[in-house]
Amino acid sequence: MEVIDFSLTPSVMSQYMMEMRSEAIHHDPLRFRRNLERCGEIMAYEISKRLEYKEVDITTPLKQTSVLVPATPLVLATIFRAGVPFHHGFLNYFDGAENAFVSAYRKYKEKENFDVCIEYLASPSIEGKTLILCDPMLATGASMELSYRALLTKGTPAHIHVASVIASRQAVEYLKGVLPSEKTTLWMGAIDPEINSHSYIVPGLGDAGDLAFGTKD
């Protein structure tokens, strides 16, 4: 399974990552959402280089010419709720993609003991298509695995691109063991070394959903 870690190659994405991580900037949810969107745009551009293309003829005001356009059928799937701005970044570039949405949440049994539950799924068929499955934060990898398995009720994708802004090393290793390695690519903005007793990524950035949309009761 190929794993791309954007933090290993300095780029403007490092600026957006810094702003999302910085507690001093966390009072600005508009900037946080926009930075999630920007990260999605950058990853979408990089993923676009892996797609298949076809040549089509067009007519300009001066003459006929040929251009390359994407030929890969895409389904862009996102886990609620922090994934919404991230999804929008991908959709800015893959505006012709079909869309899927999964609601996955932690159901706590005790203070530090929880199950991950799938509550909602809306998806087109993914049979034979390229699936881009995005979630800004991958702490344990359990939500991503369950979301993927829920989407399999809609077909078997030809290839899977998993995209995340920040993942823990544990989540990356976990996904290597539960997703089909021969047809999965992981795109990570950064891979952090650990998760704490609450299963939060360390150093991470906090709760991405709260930072984007406000705290929940």
C-alpha positions in Angstrom: 0.0 0.0 0.0 1.4 3.4 -1.0 1.4 6.1 1.7 2.0 9.7 0.7 3.0 12.0 3.6 2.8 15.7 2.4 4.8 16.9 5.5 7.9 15.2 4.1 8.0 17.5 1.1 7.8 21.3 2.0 5.1 23.1 0.2 2.5 25.8 0.8 0.4 23.1 2.4 2.8 23.4 5.4 1.4 26.9 6.0 -2.2 25.7 6.1 -1.2 22.8 8.4 0.5 25.3 10.8 -2.6 27.5 10.9 -4.9 24.6 11.6 -2.6 23.2 14.4 -2.0 26.6 16.1 -4.1 27.1 19.2 -3.5 30.9 18.7 -5.5 30.8 15.5 -8.3 28.4 16.7 -10.6 31.3 17.4 -11.2 31.7 13.7 -13.5 28.9 12.4 -13.7 30.5 8.9 -10.0 30.2 8.4 -10.0 26.7 9.8 -12.7 25.6 7.3 -10.9 27.3 4.5 -7.7 25.6 5.3 -9.4 22.2 5.3 -10.8 23.1 1.9 -7.3 24.2 0.7 -5.8 20.9 1.8 -8.6 19.1 -0.1 -7.8 21.1 -3.2 -4.0 20.3 -3.0 -4.7 16.6 -2.5 -7.2 16.5 -5.3 -4.6 18.0 -7.7 -2.1 15.4 -6.7 -4.6 12.6 -7.0 -5.6 13.9 -10.5 -2.1 12.9 -11.7 -3.0 9.2 -11.0 -6.2 9.1 -13.0 -6.8 7.9 -16.5 -7.3 10.4 -19.3 -8.8 10.4 -22.8 -8.3 12.7 -25.7 -11.3 14.8 -27.0 -11.6 17.2 -29.9 -12.8 20.7 -29.3 -13.3 23.8 -31.4 -11.8 27.1 -30.3 -12.7 30.4 -31.9 -9.7 29.9 -34.2 -9.5 26.2 -35.0 -10.1 22.6 -33.9 -7.7 21.0 -31.4 -7.5 18.1 -29.1 -7.1 18.1 -25.3 -6.9 15.5 -22.5 -9.7 15.2 -20.0 -10.2 12.8 -17.0 -11.8 9.5 -18.0 -11.9 7.9 -14.6 -15.3 7.7 -13.0 -15.0 9.1 -9.5 -17.0 8.9 -6.3 -16.0 11.4 -3.6 -17.1 10.1 -0.2 -16.8 12.0 3.1 -17.4 11.3 6.7 -19.5 13.8 8.6 -19.1 16.4 10.1 -15.6 17.7 10.0 -15.2 16.2 6.5 -17.6 18.7 4.9 -15.1 21.5 4.1 -12.4 19.0 3.2 -14.9 17.4 0.8 -15.7 20.8 -0.7 -12.0 21.3 -1.5 -12.0 18.0 -3.5 -15.2 18.9 -5.2 -13.8 22.3 -6.3 -11.4 20.3 -8.5 -13.4 17.1 -9.2 -16.6 19.0 -9.9 -17.9 16.1 -12.1 -17.6 13.5 -9.4 -20.5 11.7 -7.8 -20.8 12.1 -4.1 -21.3 9.9 -1.1 -21.7 10.8 2.6 -21.3 8.6 5.7 -22.1 9.5 9.3 -19.8 7.8 11.7 -19.5 8.7 15.4 -18.1 7.6 18.7 -20.6 6.1 21.0 -19.1 6.2 24.5 -19.8 3.4 26.9 -17.4 4.8 29.5 -15.2 7.9 29.7 -12.4 6.4 27.5 -14.3 3.4 26.1 -16.3 3.8 22.9 -17.6 2.0 19.8 -17.6 3.6 16.4 -21.1 3.5 14.8 -22.4 4.2 11.3 -25.7 6.0 11.4 -26.3 7.2 7.9 -25.1 6.4 4.3 -26.0 8.1 1.1 -24.1 6.9 -1.9 -24.3 6.1 -5.6 -23.0 2.8 -7.0 -19.2 2.6 -6.6 -18.9 -0.5 -8.7 -15.7 -0.3 -10.8 -15.2 3.3 -10.0 -12.4 5.1 -8.2 -13.4 5.9 -4.6 -11.9 8.9 -2.8 -12.7 8.5 0.8 -11.8 11.5 3.0 -11.8 12.3 6.6 -9.7 15.2 8.1 -8.6 13.2 11.2 -7.5 9.5 11.3 -7.0 8.7 15.0 -7.5 4.9 15.2 -8.7 4.2 11.7 -11.9 2.5 12.9 -14.2 5.1 11.4 -12.5 4.9 8.1 -12.7 1.1 8.0 -16.4 1.0 9.0 -17.2 3.8 6.4 -15.4 1.8 3.7 -17.3 -1.4 4.6 -20.6 0.5 4.6 -19.8 1.8 1.1 -19.0 -1.7 -0.1 -22.8 -2.3 0.0 -22.9 0.0 -3.1 -20.3 -2.1 -5.0 -16.6 -2.8 -5.3 -14.4 0.1 -6.3 -11.5 -0.3 -8.8 -9.2 1.8 -6.7 -9.4 3.6 -3.3 -7.7 6.9 -2.4 -7.9 7.6 1.4 -7.3 11.2 2.2 -6.7 12.8 5.6 -5.2 16.0 6.9 -3.6 14.4 10.0 -3.4 10.7 10.8 -1.7 8.9 13.7 0.9 6.3 12.9 -1.3 3.7 14.6 -4.2 4.5 12.2 -1.9 4.2 9.1 -0.7 0.8 10.2 -4.2 -0.3 11.0 -5.5 0.7 7.6 -2.7 -1.1 6.0 -4.1 -4.3 7.6 -7.8 -3.8 6.8 -7.9 -2.2 3.4 -7.0 -4.0 0.1 -3.3 -3.0 -0.1 -3.0 -3.7 -3.9 -5.5 -1.0 -4.8 -5.4 1.5 -2.0 -3.4 4.7 -1.7 -3.2 6.8 1.5 -2.7 10.5 1.2 -1.8 12.1 4.5 -1.1 15.8 5.2 1.0 14.7 8.2 1.4 11.5 10.2 1.7 12.1 13.9 3.4 9.6 16.3 0.7 8.6 18.7 -2.8 8.9 20.2 -3.6 9.5 23.8 -5.9 7.7 26.3 -8.9 9.5 24.7 -7.8 8.3 21.2 -7.0 11.9 20.2 -4.0 12.4 17.8 -0.9 13.8 19.5 0.2 16.5 18.7 -2.8 16.7 16.4 -4.9 19.9 16.4 -7.8 19.2 18.7 -11.4 18.4 17.6 -11.6 19.3 13.9 -15.4 19.2 13.9 -15.6 21.6 16.8 -13.0 23.9 15.3 -14.9 24.0 12.0 -18.5 24.2 13.2 -18.5 24.9 17.0 -18.9 22.6 20.0 -21.7 20.1 20.3 -23.8 19.2 23.3 
